[in-house]
């Protein structure tokens, strides 16, 4: 099956701890994105990557970091600097970075909870 | 920066009622417009999209949306809703010319009563 997988489905973080959320796609898409979804807030862009080894900050990048060493993978690290990390995190991908006509496809999401 | 406004956070309708969900955006240039839907327990999925051409676009499951450039609007419509349409609906915008992430509205939670 082609698609986007995110793991884990639920993740618990202790105070002061960094955690990493996984996002993998086998769609051969160039561009990948991370969004955060909060109740009543919609989705907000954290980071995006149009091509391997390149990424840009989105609207709410503070307290997060990413890497894009492989085309298929775009992991998101929630650092201890993120003061309000409890949220639902969605990963997305699109066929071609640099083309605004590409539809974004979303993964199932990871719910992060702070203990 | 562009923004997207969805007028209603919660909408409750009876089956067979007609639906219109409002969406307005603030970007003045060329835009691409999307409606995404999130059914309970499922992935966010594309309902329909507008890139260019006919401003009336048709999507899956009988949904359609009309792009009115002069009003900066992209309202979603369905003539007769079903119980299975219960979901959260998001309008999203991306400005033309780039592959930045989508700017989403805050969503409308639609509940269809049988």
Interface residues (C-beta under 8 A of the other chain):
Chain A: X31 X33 X35 X40 X41 X42 X43 X44 X45 X48 X50 X56 X58 X59 X90 X92 X94 X96 X97 X98 X99 X100 X101 X102 X103 X104 X105 X106 X107 X108 X109
Chain B: X1 X4 X6 X9 X32 X34 X36 X43 X44 X45 X46 X49 X51 X90 X92 X94 X95 X96 X97 X98 X99 X100 X101 X102 X103 X104 X105 X106 X107
